[in-house]
Amino acid sequence: MTIQQGRIGMEDAALERSLATVGYGVVPFIGDVEMVQLHRLFHAHVHEQAIGIKFDSLTEPTVAVRRALHDGIMRICGHRIAQLMNNYRVVISMYYVKKSDSGSELGLHLDPSMTIEPNDHIGIWVPLIDADGSGGEFCILPSSRHYTHPYHALSIPSPYGQVGDLAKAHMDNLSVRAGHAVVFHNNMLHYSRPNVSGRTRLALVIKMIAVEAPLVTAFGRQTDDGIEIDLIHVPDDYYRTAAFIKSGRPEGQVIAGMNICHRVLTEKDLMALIGD
Ligand SMILES: O=C(O)CCC(=O)C(=O)O
């Protein structure tokens, strides 16, 4: 095991290679015991009526519930994360839940940026029932972390806004067994297909940054020549205590800023990047 300062490292050489090439890998993560504990934890804190078609525990309004879910997920899964990687700290652990419903697709998106250096940022996604053809496959565009500028937020328009269908046609549709984890670089374009399995599907989303990296949230403002982006330093418990989806500018000290030329990809651009 080598620990490189400022970088999250993988304990498994094959996973490290696959992250370096296509930007993601799938590995066994937790067993049946942990999955039962995680189902119990969720149902102890969230009422069935609160779920709707899709439910994201980061947007749960009660801070005590968000904290209890985060603490419980870390108690149950923390040791497994430590076996998988080094030099990280967890800044988000949450549930993403889908009822069985044809409208339960989670659309194409890039997750929000949380570090200044994009390579310091890894996500893992763990379905707690088989996420295969009917259970809501996780679909990801290989190598896409290199395709666009690395800063994403609700206030920054998606570079993929005009090429969603083409991007979807070139994605890897992953059938992931319950308890396995998709480990992926944060800047990867992804979406998840509807859960029509007949069962409610719980999944975990856990986000980590390098130990030395400050946690930031990006805020973008459109200007005449592009987008001005501020990276705002926020405390480590930000996602447990602040409202995640809010349109306004987060409070905190700006520790980096840049102007980027906002390029909305055309089909030709995307095909040149994919290289088919
Ligand atoms: O749970 C899912 O189906 C996908 C979750 C996801 O993509 C996300 O939270 O960014």
The ligand as an SDF file (V2000), in Angstrom:
LIG
                    3D

 10  9  0  0  0  0  0  0  0  0999 V2000
  -29.3420    5.6500   -6.2670 O   0  0  0  0  0  0  0  0  0  0  0  0
  -29.3720    5.8770   -7.4650 C   0  0  0  0  0  0  0  0  0  0  0  0
  -30.1380    5.2790   -8.2090 O   0  0  0  0  0  0  0  0  0  0  0  0
  -28.4160    6.8650   -8.0760 C   0  0  0  0  0  0  0  0  0  0  0  0
  -27.8360    7.8350   -7.0680 C   0  0  0  0  0  0  0  0  0  0  0  0
  -27.0110    8.8900   -7.7140 C   0  0  0  0  0  0  0  0  0  0  0  0
  -26.6740    8.8570   -8.8750 O   0  0  0  0  0  0  0  0  0  0  0  0
  -26.5870   10.0470   -6.9410 C   0  0  0  0  0  0  0  0  0  0  0  0
  -26.9870   10.1870   -5.7630 O   0  0  0  0  0  0  0  0  0  0  0  0
  -25.8310   10.8880   -7.4980 O   0  0  0  0  0  0  0  0  0  0  0  0
  1  2  2  0
  2  3  1  0
  2  4  1  0
  4  5  1  0
  5  6  1  0
  6  7  2  0
  6  8  1  0
  8  9  2  0
  8 10  1  0
M  END
$$$$
